[in-house]
Amino acid sequence: MLALLVAFLITEVGPLSTIQLGRIDAFVPAYATAMFVNDSITAVLLFAQFSILRSPALLAISSGYLFTALMLISWMLTFPGVFAPGGLLGAGLQSTTWIYILWHAGFPVFVIAYALLKDADPARRLRQGSVGAAILASVATTAAVVCAATFLVTAGDALLPRISLDAVRFSTLWLYYAGCLDLLSVLALIVLWIRRRSVLDLWLMVVMCAYVIEITLIAFPVPARFSFGWYAGRIFGFLSGSLLLFVLLYEITTLYAGVLRAVLAQRREREARLMTGDAVSASIAHEIKQPLTGMITNADAGLRWLERSMPDEAKAAFEQIVADGHRAAAVIGSIRAIFKKDSRNRTSLDINELIGEALTLTRGDLQRHRIQVQAEPNAQLPQVRGDRIQLQQVLLNLITNAIDSMAAKDGPRVLCVRSEVHDGASVIVSVADTGTGIGSQELERVFNPMFTTKSGGMGMGLSICRSIIEAHDGRLWVAPNKPEGAVFQFMLLADGATSAGASRRERPEDLLVSSRS
């Protein structure tokens, strides 16, 4: 509005305002066409908003912009010298001027109606089924009003007050009518100011300011067509017709961007839920594979013992099957606890016992692949606090991966499981092998879900291991073993220690425990 006022003062106050320019034949049809397009699109967008909100106020302002668009057609057709020397539609000398007056008097009336209707009771808003009928009725009524006004000012041209002296000059009577139009626009501006509620109200106030400036430039100080002020007034009119269109397009773009972001966020959330579901199912399949394999092996052994005359060892096999069944159930429960972040099952644990249990459970695979085991209990280790089943699954995963890695190559096969105290507040456990090792490009990727270096792997074991260790406020990392293979290490806080009381935050590579084959 400040920019409009500055441009108005530059145009109105000074020598430019009294300059009479020549007639540009293409200006009027170009101006009318541009205004018609802008006002028509604005009306369509406002009708679309009305179809959603069903507010009578929006119906009123939509009809107002449709009114201006249709009045522009009559104004251009009756303008002297555009399509005919005296204009079309049987127009007389006064017809174009009075169409302009009705045009610039009608729009402020629609704006006032909008301001008065927008606080109506929401319960009285139109039902969804009657929206289309309301829009059609509004369009038909507005078109009928424009046609009636055009007919009256063309057919009754001889009865109209004499404002136009000729095709260029106006009488002083034009100044009074222009003043009344300015007052009506100011009244609409005041009503909008008093009842302003939204961004639409704010921009309609700017439009009404541009209306006042346009009428003032056209009428003052030289009441004549094709003066500098007349051309400037038409430019202001074009701006007033474009402002709300630009704002609506900007709002639509903003809303579309917001909807798009919401849709993308919803899609990412759905994909995350699917990934979580896949991860849970893959985790369960991955973790219960070992106890199920043990159950099948012990069942086969039990059946063979039953076929003998003295089936003494069958009882031990069946007892082992029962133990494996309970372990499978515990594994499923521990996996659910991972995703629920449940810490109620954590107790004080001896790492040496966990390592011994894990090696016992994998003894069959170790013997079958002729793997030498180096694991010496460390009597200096403090107790750690954690979930026994979850930490046991971490060790089983790391040992099983080491077995698979060494089974795929020839040469010495040595598994070294070590543990040591770190700074008195934590325990570091390392599982080293002499297998195929891990490439430098895959050292961090191996912990990503669904990433695997094994042809039949699911890519969930190491991801689950890292989740378990981090849930226990620890860290898990991997590094190449010397001279060959890989070494996985994880660090857990000692029982009674806290994250704040732990040692400095070393980098994983600074905590690597050397392993020798």
Secondary structure, DSSP 8 states (H G I E B T S, - for coil): -HHHHHHHHHHHSSGGGG-B----TTHHHHHHHHHHHHHHHHHHHHHHHHHHH--HHHHHHHHHHHHHHHHHHHHHHHSTTTSSTT-STT--TTHHHHHHHHHHHHHHHHHHHHHHHTTS-GGGS--GGGHHHHHHHHHHHHHHHHHHHHHHHHHTGGGS---BSSSSBB-THHHHHHHHHHHHHHHHHHHHHHT--SHHHHHHHHHHHHHHHHHHHHHSS--BTTBHHHHHHHHHHHHHHHHHHHHHHHHHHHHHHHHHHHHHHHHHHHHHHHHHHHHHHHHHHHHHHHHHHHHHHHHHHHHHHHTSS--HHHHHHHHHHHHHHHHHHHHHHHHHHHHHT--TTEEEE-HHHHHHHHHHHTHHHHHHTT-EEE----TT---EEEEHHHHHHHHHHHHHHHHHHHHTS-S--EEEEEEEEETTTEEEEEEE--SS---GGGTTGGGSTT--SSTT--S-HHHHHHHHHHHTT-EEEEEE-SSSSEEEEEEEEBTT--TTTS-----GGGG------
